[in-house]
Amino acid sequence: MPRSVARTFRVGVAACAVAFLAQAPVAAFDGQPDANPSAPVATRPLTPPADVPLAPPMRPVDEAFRSGARALASGQTAKGLDALGYAAAQGHPMAQWKLARMYADGDGVKRDDAKAFEYYSKIANTHAEDYPGTAQSRFVANAFVALGSYYLIGIPTAGVKRDPSRAKDMFSYAASYFGDADAQFLLGKMYLDGVGMQRDARNAGRWLSLASQKGQYKAQALLGELLFKGDDGVPRQSARGLMWLTIAREAAARPEDKWVVDLHEEAFAEATADERAQALTYLENWLSRQRR
C-alpha cells in the first residue's frame, strides 16, 4: 500500500472512531452510562468492574487481634491483653494461642498453666480438622503438642492428672495429621523411653527420622544416638548416626542443649577413623541436598 494511501486510511479510521465516540453515551468504569458525562474526568467516581471481587472487610475480631499484637509489641501489656482477650472470647485461634503461650511462659503475665491449658484446649477442640499446611494449622498443631506436654506431667492446680496415654494421643494426632516435627520428636521419644507404652525402638526411629528430616535438632540427636549404638530392631549404623549427631550439635545453641553436645562428643570419641570419614561424606551429601 503506497504511503499516501496508508496515511489516508489511518486518518479515515481515526475520524470514524471520533464520530462514533461522540455519539455513544459515556460509560463509567462499571459499564453503566455516566450520570454526568460533562463532568471533568478527575471528579467522576471510580467504580470497579462488577465482576472483580472486592477485598472482604476486616472483621472486628481480626482487628482486635492485630490491635492486641501491636500493643504488646509496643510494651502496652494491659491494652494488648484486653484486645487479645476480646478476640479470644470470640473464638479467634491466633489470639487464643498467643494468650496460651503468654500464660505458659509467664511472658508479661503471671505464669498460669491452668489458663494456658484452657486456651490450648479451645483451639484443639475447635480447629482439629483445619487444613494442614496453612499458616493457622501450625498453631493448631502446636496447641496439640502443648496439651500433650501438659498431660505428660499433669497440672495439679487445674485438676489435670498425669496421663501419658492421653499425651501420646495428642502427639500422635499432631504428628500424623499436621506432620508437626515437634510432635514427631516427642512421640518418638515416648516410644524410645517406653513412657505410657511398651518400648519400641524401631517405631521410635521412624518418628525421629521424620522429624530429623524437617530439621528438629533434638530428634536428630536422639536418632543419631540410636543409629550409632543400634537397638532392638534397629541395626547399628555408626557413621550415619555420627552424621545426625554432628548436625544436631551445630543447632544446639542453648545451655539446656548440653546433652546434645555430650552425645556428640561421646560418639565422636568412640568412632573409628573410617566411621568419622564416612560420617563426613554423609554430612556433605546431606548438606548438598539441603541447598537445592
C-alpha positions in Angstrom: 0.0 0.0 0.0 1.5 3.4 -1.0 2.4 5.7 2.0 -0.1 8.4 0.9 -2.9 5.8 0.7 -2.0 4.3 4.1 -2.0 7.7 5.7 -5.4 8.5 4.3 -6.7 5.1 5.5 -5.4 5.8 9.1 -6.9 9.3 9.2 -10.2 7.9 8.0 -10.4 5.3 10.7 -9.5 7.8 13.4 -12.2 10.2 12.2 -14.8 7.4 12.2 -13.8 6.4 15.7 -14.1 10.0 17.0 -17.5 10.3 15.4 -18.7 7.1 17.0 -17.5 8.1 20.4 -19.1 11.4 20.1 -22.5 9.8 19.5 -22.2 7.0 22.1 -23.2 7.5 25.7 -20.2 7.8 28.1 -19.9 4.8 30.4 -18.4 4.7 33.8 -15.9 2.1 34.9 -18.7 -0.4 35.8 -20.1 -0.3 32.2 -23.1 1.9 33.1 -23.8 5.2 31.4 -22.1 8.1 33.1 -24.6 10.1 35.0 -22.8 13.3 34.3 -20.7 12.9 31.1 -19.9 16.6 31.0 -18.1 16.5 34.4 -14.3 16.6 34.4 -12.8 13.1 34.4 -10.9 13.7 37.6 -14.2 14.3 39.5 -16.1 11.2 38.3 -16.4 8.3 40.7 -14.1 5.4 40.0 -16.3 2.3 40.3 -14.6 -1.1 39.8 -16.0 -3.5 37.3 -18.9 -5.6 38.6 -17.1 -8.9 38.1 -14.0 -8.0 40.1 -14.4 -9.2 43.8 -13.7 -6.7 46.5 -11.5 -7.5 49.4 -13.6 -8.6 52.4 -13.8 -6.0 55.1 -11.8 -6.8 58.2 -13.8 -8.3 60.9 -13.8 -6.6 64.3 -12.3 -9.8 65.9 -9.4 -9.7 63.5 -8.8 -6.0 64.1 -8.9 -6.7 67.9 -6.2 -9.4 67.4 -4.0 -7.1 65.4 -4.5 -4.3 67.8 -3.6 -6.5 70.7 -0.5 -7.8 68.9 0.6 -4.2 68.2 0.0 -3.1 71.7 2.1 -6.0 73.1 4.9 -5.2 70.7 5.0 -1.6 71.9 5.1 -2.6 75.5 1.4 -1.8 76.3 0.7 -5.1 78.0 -2.6 -4.3 79.7 -4.0 -2.9 76.4 -2.8 -5.9 74.5 -4.3 -8.4 76.9 -7.7 -6.6 76.7 -7.7 -6.7 72.9 -6.5 -10.3 72.8 -8.9 -11.4 75.5 -11.8 -10.0 73.4 -10.6 -11.7 70.2 -10.0 -15.0 72.1 -13.6 -14.9 73.6 -14.9 -14.6 70.1 -13.1 -17.8 69.1 -10.1 -16.2 67.3 -7.5 -19.1 67.4 -4.4 -16.9 67.0 -5.5 -14.8 69.9 -6.1 -17.9 72.0 -2.7 -19.3 71.1 -0.9 -16.1 71.9 -2.6 -15.9 75.3 -1.9 -19.5 76.0 1.8 -19.0 75.3 2.0 -15.9 77.4 0.4 -17.7 80.4 2.5 -20.8 79.8 5.8 -18.8 79.7 4.9 -16.1 82.2 5.5 -13.6 79.4 4.2 -10.2 80.6 1.7 -12.0 82.9 1.9 -14.2 85.9 2.5 -17.8 84.8 -0.7 -19.8 84.9 -0.6 -23.2 83.4 -4.3 -23.8 84.0 -5.2 -20.8 81.8 -2.7 -21.9 79.2 -4.2 -25.4 79.2 -7.7 -23.9 78.8 -6.8 -21.8 75.8 -4.9 -24.6 74.1 -7.9 -26.9 74.7 -10.2 -24.4 73.0 -8.0 -24.4 69.9 -7.7 -28.2 69.8 -11.4 -28.7 70.3 -12.5 -26.2 67.6 -9.8 -26.4 64.9 -8.6 -30.1 65.0 -9.7 -30.5 61.4 -8.2 -27.3 60.0 -6.5 -28.0 56.6 -2.8 -29.0 57.1 -0.1 -26.8 55.6 -1.8 -23.4 56.3 -0.3 -20.7 58.5 -3.1 -21.2 61.1 -2.7 -25.0 61.2 0.9 -24.7 62.5 -0.5 -23.0 65.6 -3.2 -25.6 66.0 -0.6 -28.4 65.8 1.4 -26.5 68.4 -1.6 -26.5 70.7 -1.8 -30.3 70.5 1.9 -30.5 71.3 1.4 -28.2 74.3 -1.5 -30.2 75.6 0.4 -33.5 75.2 3.3 -32.0 77.1 0.9 -31.0 79.9 -0.5 -34.5 80.1 3.0 -35.9 80.4 3.5 -34.0 83.7 0.0 -33.1 84.8 -1.3 -29.8 86.3 -2.4 -30.4 89.9 -3.8 -26.9 90.3 -6.1 -27.3 87.3 -7.2 -30.9 88.1 -5.3 -32.2 85.1 -3.8 -35.6 86.0 -0.7 -37.0 84.5 -1.8 -39.2 81.6 0.9 -40.5 79.3 -1.7 -42.3 77.2 -3.5 -39.0 76.6 -0.2 -37.3 75.8 0.5 -40.0 73.2 -2.9 -39.3 71.6 -2.1 -35.6 71.4 1.3 -36.1 69.9 0.1 -38.8 67.5 -2.6 -36.5 66.1 -0.3 -33.6 65.5 2.5 -35.8 64.2 0.2 -37.7 61.7 -2.5 -35.2 60.6 -0.4 -32.0 60.7 3.0 -33.5 60.2 4.4 -31.4 63.1 8.1 -32.0 63.6 8.0 -31.3 67.4 5.1 -33.8 67.8 7.0 -36.4 65.8 10.1 -35.9 68.0 8.1 -36.2 71.3 6.2 -39.2 70.0 9.5 -40.9 69.0 11.0 -40.1 72.4 8.0 -41.7 74.1 8.5 -44.9 72.1 12.2 -44.8 72.8 11.7 -44.3 76.6 8.8 -46.6 76.9 6.6 -43.9 78.5 3.0 -44.9 78.7 3.6 -47.8 76.3 5.9 -50.7 75.6 9.3 -49.6 74.5 9.7 -49.8 70.7 13.0 -48.6 69.3 12.0 -49.3 65.7 8.9 -47.1 65.9 10.9 -44.5 67.7 13.4 -44.4 64.9 10.6 -43.9 62.3 9.2 -40.9 64.1 12.6 -39.5 64.9 13.6 -39.8 61.3 10.6 -37.9 60.1 11.3 -35.1 62.5 15.0 -35.1 61.7 14.4 -34.6 58.0 12.5 -31.4 58.9 15.4 -30.0 61.0 14.2 -30.9 64.5 17.6 -31.0 66.1 16.6 -32.8 69.3 15.2 -35.6 67.1 18.4 -35.6 65.1 20.4 -36.1 68.3 18.2 -39.0 69.5 18.2 -40.6 66.1 22.0 -40.2 65.9 22.5 -41.9 69.2 20.0 -44.7 68.2 21.8 -45.4 64.9 25.3 -45.0 66.3 24.7 -47.6 69.0 21.9 -49.7 67.4 19.0 -51.2 69.3 16.3 -53.8 69.2 15.1 -53.8 65.6 17.5 -51.0 64.6 20.8 -52.2 63.1 23.9 -50.2 64.1 24.8 -47.6 61.5 27.6 -45.8 63.3 28.7 -43.4 60.5 25.1 -42.3 59.7 24.4 -41.9 63.4 27.5 -39.7 63.8 26.3 -37.6 60.9 23.0 -36.8 62.6 24.7 -36.1 65.9 27.0 -33.7 64.1 24.1 -31.9 62.5 22.3 -31.7 65.9 25.3 -30.3 67.7 25.5 -27.4 65.2 22.0 -26.4 66.1 22.4 -26.9 69.9 23.0 -23.3 71.0 21.2 -23.0 74.4 22.6 -24.0 77.8 19.9 -26.6 78.2 21.1 -28.3 75.0 24.3 -29.5 76.6 23.0 -33.1 76.4 23.1 -32.9 72.6 26.8 -31.8 72.8 27.6 -34.5 75.2 26.1 -37.2 73.0 28.1 -36.0 70.0 31.4 -35.8 71.9 30.9 -39.3 73.3 30.1 -40.8 69.9 32.9 -38.9 68.2 35.4 -40.2 70.7 34.3 -43.7 70.3 34.1 -43.7 66.4 36.9 -45.1 64.3 38.8 -43.0 61.7 36.8 -44.8 59.0 33.5 -44.1 60.7 34.4 -40.4 61.0 35.4 -40.2 57.4 32.2 -41.9 56.2 30.1 -39.7 58.5 31.7 -36.6 56.9 30.8 -38.0 53.4 27.2 -38.5 54.5 27.2 -35.0 56.0 28.4 -33.4 52.8 25.8 -35.2 50.8 23.0 -34.2 53.2 24.1 -30.5 53.1 24.3 -30.6 49.3 20.6 -31.8 49.2 19.5 -29.1 51.6 20.9 -26.4 49.3 18.9 -27.5 46.3 
